[in-house]
Amino acid sequence: MDIHDPFETERKLVFQDLTNILNTGLNRHQPHYSYQMLWRWARRGVCAHNGERVRLEHERRGGRLYTSVEAIQRFGQNLAEADTEYFDESAG
């Protein structure tokens, strides 16, 4: 009998507490991230130039926020794509 983990996503991501994400070595190869920055991206998001609000994928468990390194990378890509869309429209 298979037991489904409700926190396991289709992409098989490892969601970790925000403080654990910061301690995984993410800051060694990327710009400096802080707990507050990740929390803000998850809860409020960032308004792209095209007006779209892009948020960091996360889960909330027991009052804590969880995300993954892959989700942080996708957040950056999604924000860049939204900005590119805006600049492409304004240039044309």
C-alpha positions as a Markdown table, in Angstrom:
| # | Residue | x | y | z |
|---|---|---|---|---|
| 1 | Met | 0.0 | 0.0 | 0.0 |
| 2 | Asp | 1.4 | 3.4 | -1.0 |
| 3 | Ile | 1.1 | 6.3 | 1.4 |
| 4 | His | 0.9 | 9.6 | -0.4 |
| 5 | Asp | 3.0 | 12.4 | 1.2 |
| 6 | Pro | 0.9 | 15.5 | 0.9 |
| 7 | Phe | 4.0 | 17.7 | 0.9 |
| 8 | Glu | 5.7 | 15.8 | -2.0 |
| 9 | Thr | 5.3 | 17.6 | -5.3 |
| 10 | Glu | 5.2 | 16.2 | -8.8 |
| 11 | Arg | 8.7 | 17.5 | -9.4 |
| 12 | Lys | 10.1 | 15.6 | -6.4 |
| 13 | Leu | 11.3 | 18.8 | -4.8 |
| 14 | Val | 12.8 | 18.8 | -1.3 |
| 15 | Phe | 11.0 | 21.6 | 0.6 |
| 16 | Gln | 13.0 | 22.9 | 3.5 |
| 17 | Asp | 12.5 | 25.5 | 6.2 |
| 18 | Leu | 13.8 | 28.9 | 5.1 |
| 19 | Thr | 16.6 | 28.8 | 7.6 |
| 20 | Asn | 17.7 | 25.4 | 6.3 |
| 21 | Ile | 17.7 | 26.7 | 2.8 |
| 22 | Leu | 20.1 | 29.4 | 3.8 |
| 23 | Asn | 22.4 | 26.9 | 5.4 |
| 24 | Thr | 22.5 | 24.5 | 2.4 |
| 25 | Gly | 25.3 | 26.4 | 0.6 |
| 26 | Leu | 22.9 | 28.4 | -1.5 |
| 27 | Asn | 24.7 | 31.6 | -0.5 |
| 28 | Arg | 28.1 | 30.2 | -1.5 |
| 29 | His | 27.3 | 30.3 | -5.2 |
| 30 | Gln | 24.5 | 32.9 | -5.4 |
| 31 | Pro | 24.0 | 36.4 | -4.3 |
| 32 | His | 23.4 | 36.7 | -0.6 |
| 33 | Tyr | 19.9 | 35.7 | 0.5 |
| 34 | Ser | 18.4 | 36.5 | 3.9 |
| 35 | Tyr | 15.5 | 34.9 | 5.7 |
| 36 | Gln | 13.6 | 38.1 | 5.5 |
| 37 | Met | 14.1 | 38.3 | 1.7 |
| 38 | Leu | 12.9 | 34.8 | 1.1 |
| 39 | Trp | 9.9 | 35.3 | 3.4 |
| 40 | Arg | 9.0 | 38.6 | 1.6 |
| 41 | Trp | 9.3 | 36.8 | -1.8 |
| 42 | Ala | 7.1 | 34.0 | -0.6 |
| 43 | Arg | 4.4 | 36.1 | 1.1 |
| 44 | Arg | 4.3 | 39.4 | -0.9 |
| 45 | Gly | 6.2 | 38.6 | -4.1 |
| 46 | Val | 7.9 | 41.0 | -6.3 |
| 47 | Cys | 6.1 | 43.3 | -8.8 |
| 48 | Ala | 7.6 | 42.8 | -12.2 |
| 49 | His | 7.9 | 45.7 | -14.7 |
| 50 | Asn | 4.8 | 44.4 | -16.5 |
| 51 | Gly | 2.7 | 44.7 | -13.4 |
| 52 | Glu | 2.6 | 41.0 | -12.7 |
| 53 | Arg | 3.3 | 39.9 | -9.1 |
| 54 | Val | 5.7 | 37.0 | -9.0 |
| 55 | Arg | 5.9 | 34.9 | -5.8 |
| 56 | Leu | 8.3 | 32.3 | -4.5 |
| 57 | Glu | 6.7 | 28.9 | -4.4 |
| 58 | His | 6.4 | 27.8 | -0.9 |
| 59 | Glu | 4.4 | 25.7 | 1.6 |
| 60 | Arg | 3.2 | 26.6 | 5.0 |
| 61 | Arg | 3.4 | 24.0 | 7.7 |
| 62 | Gly | 2.8 | 24.6 | 11.3 |
| 63 | Gly | 3.4 | 28.3 | 11.0 |
| 64 | Arg | 6.7 | 28.0 | 9.1 |
| 65 | Leu | 7.4 | 28.6 | 5.5 |
| 66 | Tyr | 9.1 | 25.9 | 3.4 |
| 67 | Thr | 10.6 | 26.2 | -0.1 |
| 68 | Ser | 13.3 | 24.6 | -2.2 |
| 69 | Val | 16.4 | 25.7 | -4.0 |
| 70 | Glu | 14.7 | 24.8 | -7.3 |
| 71 | Ala | 11.8 | 27.0 | -6.4 |
| 72 | Ile | 14.2 | 29.9 | -5.8 |
| 73 | Gln | 15.8 | 29.4 | -9.2 |
| 74 | Arg | 12.3 | 29.2 | -10.9 |
| 75 | Phe | 11.3 | 32.4 | -9.0 |
| 76 | Gly | 14.3 | 34.2 | -10.6 |
| 77 | Gln | 13.5 | 32.8 | -14.1 |
| 78 | Asn | 9.8 | 33.8 | -13.8 |
| 79 | Leu | 10.7 | 37.3 | -12.7 |
| 80 | Ala | 13.1 | 37.7 | -15.6 |
| 81 | Glu | 10.6 | 36.3 | -18.1 |
| 82 | Ala | 7.9 | 38.8 | -16.8 |
| 83 | Asp | 10.4 | 41.7 | -17.1 |
| 84 | Thr | 11.5 | 40.5 | -20.6 |
| 85 | Glu | 7.8 | 40.4 | -21.7 |
| 86 | Tyr | 7.4 | 44.0 | -20.6 |
| 87 | Phe | 10.5 | 45.3 | -22.3 |
| 88 | Asp | 9.7 | 43.4 | -25.5 |
| 89 | Glu | 6.2 | 45.0 | -25.6 |
| 90 | Ser | 7.6 | 48.5 | -24.9 |
| 91 | Ala | 10.3 | 48.2 | -27.5 |
| 92 | Gly | 7.9 | 47.1 | -30.2 |
